[in-house]
Amino acid sequence: GVYKRPAGFSGEVRRQREEATALASRAAGRALDPVEADGWWGTQGIETRLADPLGTLELVGKRALLLLDDHEHGLDYDPLLDLNPWRAVLRAGKRSVFAVPFALLLGLALAALVVLGARRSGGWLVWSAVLACAATPILFYVSCRYRLPTSALLALPGGAGQAGLCGWIEGVSRGRRIAALVALVLGAGLSFAVPSDALARSELAMGLSNRAGLAALDGDLARAERLAREAV
């Protein structure tokens, strides 16, 4: 459900189209241009998934869980390795956590549905946009890059959920607020409970390994060794 480099590709972005076209042409038995090659790869993906319906359902289920996961899955790096001072990350030693984790956004959005309903927590425009953006990582692959639009949109019903829970909106009964609090706990709990620790560690190791390679190219062998050992 996350990015993995396909067999036969070097992983270099500048060679991606060349390699994809060459592999497709070899498999098709004739020379394809890049557009034809793209169509060939798309057909292969659809045929592969249709040939394994149970495996496809399992894959979609895994992607859905990773979409709900509190951990931010990167591509070549772990987002928490980014030391950008403008990134809202709370750091204590080697432990880091985003100031507003995805689990909180998800829980508050579910609370908004319970306490206010779909119409008063954003309406069909917001919720249809949330579903449309959430479909991208489900259909493609899960990463923090592709989940970012979903996260931004969830801040809207999330704010409504917070307002409802805190009693800032009139006409909300105590029973509804309690039910919304339960929804918040269950939603955030589900996000925290997604079993992706091993995957997260491998992604962090890959990011550290990439940094070690860059340090070596830069001639800083001591830093390269430290990063490589940390990756291992």
C-alpha positions in Angstrom: 0.0 0.0 0.0 3.0 2.3 0.1 5.6 3.2 -2.6 7.9 0.3 -3.7 10.2 0.5 -6.6 9.1 -1.9 -9.3 11.6 -4.5 -10.6 13.6 -3.3 -13.6 13.6 0.4 -12.6 16.7 2.2 -11.2 14.6 4.6 -9.1 16.2 7.6 -10.8 13.5 10.1 -11.7 15.3 11.4 -14.8 15.4 7.9 -16.3 11.9 6.8 -15.3 10.1 7.5 -18.6 13.0 6.0 -20.6 13.0 2.8 -18.5 9.2 2.5 -18.4 9.0 2.8 -22.2 11.8 0.3 -22.8 10.4 -2.3 -20.5 6.9 -1.9 -22.0 8.3 -2.1 -25.5 10.2 -5.3 -24.7 7.1 -6.9 -23.2 4.8 -5.8 -26.1 7.3 -7.0 -28.7 7.3 -3.7 -30.6 8.5 -0.1 -30.1 6.1 2.0 -28.1 6.2 5.7 -27.5 5.9 7.0 -23.9 2.1 7.5 -24.2 1.6 4.0 -25.5 3.9 2.6 -22.8 1.8 4.4 -20.2 -1.3 2.8 -21.5 0.4 -0.6 -21.5 1.4 -0.2 -17.8 -2.1 0.9 -16.9 -3.6 -2.2 -18.6 -1.2 -4.5 -16.8 -2.3 -3.0 -13.5 -6.0 -3.4 -14.2 -5.6 -7.0 -15.5 -3.4 -8.0 -12.6 -6.0 -6.7 -10.0 -9.0 -8.3 -11.8 -7.2 -11.6 -11.9 -6.9 -11.6 -8.1 -10.2 -10.2 -6.7 -9.5 -11.4 -3.1 -5.9 -10.1 -3.2 -7.2 -6.8 -4.5 -9.7 -6.5 -1.7 -6.9 -7.2 0.8 -4.7 -4.6 -0.8 -7.5 -2.0 -0.8 -8.1 -2.8 2.9 -4.4 -2.4 3.8 -4.4 1.0 2.0 -7.5 2.1 3.8 -5.8 1.3 7.1 -2.6 3.1 6.1 -4.7 6.1 5.1 -6.2 6.2 8.6 -2.8 5.5 10.3 -1.5 8.3 12.5 2.1 7.7 11.2 3.0 9.9 8.2 4.4 7.6 5.5 7.0 9.3 3.4 8.6 8.3 0.1 12.5 8.5 0.3 12.5 10.0 3.7 10.7 10.1 7.0 8.9 13.5 7.4 10.1 13.7 11.0 13.7 13.8 9.7 12.9 17.2 8.3 14.4 19.9 10.6 12.5 22.8 9.0 11.9 25.2 11.9 8.5 26.1 10.5 7.3 22.5 10.7 5.0 22.1 13.8 6.9 19.2 15.4 7.4 18.6 19.1 10.8 17.0 19.7 12.2 15.5 22.9 15.6 13.8 22.3 15.1 11.2 19.5 11.3 11.2 19.9 9.3 13.5 17.6 5.5 14.0 17.1 3.5 16.4 15.0 1.8 19.1 17.1 -1.5 18.2 15.4 -1.4 14.4 14.6 -3.7 12.9 12.0 -5.4 10.8 14.6 -6.7 14.0 16.3 -8.0 15.4 13.0 -9.8 12.1 12.3 -11.3 11.8 15.7 -12.5 15.4 15.8 -14.1 15.0 12.3 -15.9 11.9 13.4 -17.0 13.8 16.5 -18.4 16.6 14.3 -20.5 14.0 12.4 -22.0 12.8 15.7 -22.6 16.1 17.4 -23.6 18.2 14.4 -24.4 15.9 11.5 -23.0 16.0 8.0 -24.8 19.2 7.0 -23.7 21.4 9.9 -20.1 20.0 10.0 -19.3 21.1 6.5 -22.1 20.0 4.2 -21.8 18.0 1.0 -19.2 20.2 -0.5 -16.7 19.6 2.3 -17.4 15.9 2.8 -17.5 15.0 -0.9 -14.1 16.8 -1.2 -12.8 14.8 1.7 -13.8 11.5 0.1 -12.4 12.5 -3.3 -9.1 13.4 -1.8 -9.0 10.3 0.3 -9.5 8.2 -2.9 -6.1 9.3 -4.3 -3.9 7.3 -1.8 -6.4 4.4 -2.0 -6.1 4.2 -5.8 -2.5 5.1 -6.0 -0.4 4.5 -2.9 -0.4 5.9 0.6 2.1 8.7 1.5 2.0 11.9 3.5 2.3 13.7 0.2 -1.0 12.3 -1.1 -2.8 12.4 2.2 -2.1 16.1 2.8 -5.2 17.4 0.9 -7.4 15.0 3.0 -5.8 16.2 6.2 -6.2 19.9 5.3 -9.9 19.4 4.6 -10.5 17.4 7.8 -9.5 20.5 9.7 -12.8 22.0 8.7 -15.2 19.5 10.3 -12.5 18.9 13.0 -12.9 22.5 14.1 -16.7 22.1 14.1 -16.2 18.9 16.2 -14.1 20.8 18.7 -16.7 23.6 18.9 -19.5 21.1 19.5 -17.5 19.2 22.2 -16.6 22.4 24.0 -20.2 23.7 24.1 -19.5 26.7 21.8 -22.5 25.8 19.6 -26.0 26.3 21.0 -28.6 23.6 20.9 -26.3 20.7 21.4 -27.4 18.3 24.1 -25.2 16.8 26.7 -25.9 13.4 25.4 -24.8 14.3 21.9 -21.5 15.8 23.3 -20.9 12.5 25.2 -21.5 10.5 22.0 -19.2 12.8 20.1 -16.5 12.4 22.7 -16.8 8.6 22.3 -16.5 9.0 18.5 -13.3 11.2 19.1 -11.7 8.5 21.3 -12.7 5.6 18.9 -11.5 7.5 15.8 -8.2 8.6 17.3 -7.7 5.1 18.9 -8.2 3.4 15.5 -5.6 5.7 13.9 -3.1 5.0 16.7 -3.8 1.3 16.6 -2.9 0.7 13.0 -0.1 -1.9 13.1 2.5 -0.1 11.0 5.5 0.1 13.4 7.7 -2.3 11.3 6.8 -0.4 8.1 7.5 2.9 9.8 10.9 1.7 11.1 11.9 0.5 7.6 10.9 3.9 6.1 13.0 5.7 8.7 15.9 3.4 7.9 15.6 4.1 4.2 15.6 7.8 4.9 18.7 7.6 7.1 20.4 5.4 4.5 19.7 8.0 1.8 21.2 10.7 4.0 24.2 8.5 4.6 24.7 8.2 0.9 24.5 12.0 0.4 27.0 12.6 3.3 29.4 10.2 1.6 29.1 12.0 -1.7 29.8 15.2 0.1 33.0 13.8 1.6 31.7 13.7 5.2 32.5 10.1 5.9 32.2 10.3 9.7 28.6 11.6 9.3 27.9 9.0 6.6 29.0 6.2 8.9 27.0 7.5 11.9 23.8 7.7 9.7 24.4 4.3 8.2 24.8 2.7 11.6 21.7 4.4 12.8 19.8 3.1 9.7 21.0 -0.5 10.5 
